[in-house]
Amino acid sequence: MSGDATKLTTLGRKQYTGGFPCVNPPTYRASTILYPSLDEFEKGECGTYDYVTYGRYGSPTHQAFAEILCELEGAEGAILTSSGLAAITVALMSFLKAGDHILLSDSVYGPTRDFCTHMLAGYGVEVEFFPADADGEVVRPLMRKTTKVVFLEAPGSLTFEMQDIGSIAEVAHAFGAVVMADNTWATPLYFKPFEHGVDISIHAATKYIGGHSDLLMGTVTARGEHLKTLKAGDKLLGVRASGDDVSLALRGIRTMALRVEHHYKAALEIATWLQQQPQVARVLYPALPEDEGHERWKKYMSGACGLFGVELAAGYGRAQLAAMLDGLEYFKMGFSWGGYESLIIRVHPHKLRSHAAWKKDTVILRINVGLEDVADLKEDLRAGMGRLDGAV
Ligand SMILES: *Cc1c(COP(=O)(O)O)cnc(C)c1O
């Protein structure tokens, strides 16, 4: 069995190039796929490509990408969707129906929360949240006969709490529920979901897998019966990633190990430095020994990405914040993360929580450390901190 970096560079190649000996598989743009005979047409089979009879079911480009992802995660199959959010909605819709109950970690990605509380609740699914730093014993009393899905995201969006993934999965399974996890932050490199009781693994490939802020794509991976249920739901919903985006993701994933390792090192250095700044109350990043989720992060993950939160000391208002952010040279304001460029935004977790009491006035910044020189990034932030104190 080869290492992850070897898998990233060698898988998804030879058998997808159609006999032409170039390094990479071609980008298939396909709606119609032709059948060679009435026999094949009536069997619903098309050449040697399993499950591909129409562009909505993918192409060899999709299969090449799926091969790499499945080998990295230890999954038996993957579906590739048109966004990370579509990966989440397809997974949820495939496993839930009216009368079911779903439990989600309180700091799941905002649109995941909104999909559940608006759309799933409207379809008769009971939606409930548990504290984002929960373990199995916190979740156990919330389990019902009708609980079909327990949804995790560790660390969570905006506030980066770690759940105790293994003990929650154990409790969920004892009640017959399916465990889903949004693993975008840890990437398929640093967290191996199926070794820790996760049944359905989700990634926004838009982030580190793509890595260049030029595509939208989601992935869902599973094994055995779960994969069958997922594929059945996926077939009904029809939100396939385009061949062009899969091709970009395939290009991105080849270098993911190198990129993420650099993001991790650079982010750890910058986060450690930020902890020492007087303008900072605390840094929310489980890779830091002082973080409340650090022990769990060490238990489940073998690395971290370049995304973390910074809580500013009390007392900074909007004018100071604008002076800091508007003047930054390398940290630009924009949604998404996981690309090569550094980003910073103010976030508002108090609007998106049922349990933790984040205050409206607390300033929390979300920082995505890109691939620029760390010295330049630190200098940019140092000057920004100065503007926080300078502005009136
Ligand atoms: C960005 C993100 C998503 C959604 O991905 P899109 O491709 O933007 O739809 C899902 N989960 C997490 C944790 C994210 O950060």
The ligand as an SDF file (V2000), in Angstrom:
LIG
                    3D

 15 15  0  0  0  0  0  0  0  0999 V2000
  -17.4240   26.0240    1.7190 C   0  0  0  0  0  0  0  0  0  0  0  0
  -17.9390   24.9100    2.5370 C   0  0  0  0  0  0  0  0  0  0  0  0
  -18.9530   24.0940    2.0590 C   0  0  0  0  0  0  0  0  0  0  0  0
  -19.6790   24.3740    0.7890 C   0  0  0  0  0  0  0  0  0  0  0  0
  -18.9070   24.3010   -0.3670 O   0  0  0  0  0  0  0  0  0  0  0  0
  -19.3710   25.0610   -1.7060 P   0  0  0  0  0  0  0  0  0  0  0  0
  -18.6010   24.4100   -2.7700 O   0  0  0  0  0  0  0  0  0  0  0  0
  -19.0420   26.5050   -1.4910 O   0  0  0  0  0  0  0  0  0  0  0  0
  -20.8500   24.8690   -1.8410 O   0  0  0  0  0  0  0  0  0  0  0  0
  -19.3350   23.0320    2.8480 C   0  0  0  0  0  0  0  0  0  0  0  0
  -18.7790   22.7870    4.0330 N   0  0  0  0  0  0  0  0  0  0  0  0
  -17.8080   23.5540    4.5370 C   0  0  0  0  0  0  0  0  0  0  0  0
  -17.2200   23.2420    5.8750 C   0  0  0  0  0  0  0  0  0  0  0  0
  -17.3670   24.6630    3.8120 C   0  0  0  0  0  0  0  0  0  0  0  0
  -16.4270   25.4630    4.3270 O   0  0  0  0  0  0  0  0  0  0  0  0
  1  2  1  0
  2  3  1  0
  2 14  2  0
  3  4  1  0
  3 10  2  0
  4  5  1  0
  5  6  1  0
  6  7  2  0
  6  8  1  0
  6  9  1  0
 10 11  1  0
 11 12  2  0
 12 13  1  0
 12 14  1  0
 14 15  1  0
M  END
$$$$
